[in-house]
Amino acid sequence: MGQALARLEAAVERLAIIAARPRPMPASNGESVPRAQVQAIADRLDETIARLRAALGEDS
């Protein structure tokens, strides 16, 4: 379990680094990814984190 948690933490850290990188401005309407798609990904990530916390026995 500890190894899986360490791998997950490393993956989240890599995602944070990538998300912090500057992105070029799109030429069209100012949005490179539709907001609905971003929200759907965020919702899935929140659900995954909640399941992980439940599996690890954490309350919050």
C-alpha contacts under 8 A as a table, 3 or more apart, distances in Angstrom:
res1	aa1	res2	aa2	distance
1	M	4	A	5.17
1	M	5	L	6.21
2	G	5	L	5.11
2	G	6	A	6.18
3	Q	6	A	5.07
3	Q	7	R	6.22
4	A	7	R	5.11
4	A	8	L	6.18
5	L	8	L	5.05
5	L	9	E	6.13
6	A	9	E	5.11
6	A	10	A	6.18
7	R	10	A	5.10
7	R	11	A	6.20
8	L	11	A	5.06
8	L	12	V	6.21
9	E	12	V	5.14
9	E	13	E	6.15
10	A	13	E	5.04
10	A	14	R	6.26
11	A	14	R	5.10
11	A	15	L	6.28
12	V	15	L	5.00
12	V	16	A	6.19
13	E	16	A	5.05
13	E	17	I	6.30
14	R	17	I	5.13
14	R	18	I	6.24
15	L	18	I	5.12
15	L	19	A	6.00
16	A	19	A	5.07
16	A	20	A	6.18
17	I	20	A	5.23
17	I	21	R	6.70
18	I	21	R	5.44
25	M	30	G	6.86
25	M	32	S	7.87
26	P	29	N	7.19
26	P	30	G	5.61
26	P	31	E	6.59
26	P	32	S	5.85
27	A	30	G	6.90
28	S	31	E	7.61
31	E	34	P	6.39
31	E	35	R	7.96
33	V	37	Q	6.86
33	V	38	V	6.91
34	P	37	Q	5.39
34	P	38	V	6.56
35	R	38	V	5.05
35	R	39	Q	6.11
36	A	39	Q	5.07
36	A	40	A	6.15
37	Q	40	A	5.08
37	Q	41	I	6.33
38	V	41	I	5.20
38	V	42	A	6.20
39	Q	42	A	4.99
39	Q	43	D	6.07
40	A	43	D	5.10
40	A	44	R	6.26
41	I	44	R	5.15
41	I	45	L	6.19
42	A	45	L	5.07
42	A	46	D	6.17
43	D	46	D	5.09
43	D	47	E	6.24
44	R	47	E	5.07
44	R	48	T	6.14
45	L	48	T	5.02
45	L	49	I	6.15
46	D	49	I	5.14
46	D	50	A	6.18
47	E	50	A	5.08
47	E	51	R	6.24
48	T	51	R	5.14
48	T	52	L	6.18
49	I	52	L	5.02
49	I	53	R	6.12
50	A	53	R	5.11
50	A	54	A	6.16
50	A	60	S	7.95
51	R	54	A	5.04
51	R	55	A	6.11
52	L	55	A	5.03
52	L	56	L	6.15
53	R	56	L	5.06
53	R	57	G	6.02
53	R	58	E	5.03
53	R	59	D	7.14
53	R	60	S	7.04
54	A	57	G	4.98
54	A	58	E	5.86
54	A	59	D	7.24
55	A	58	E	7.74
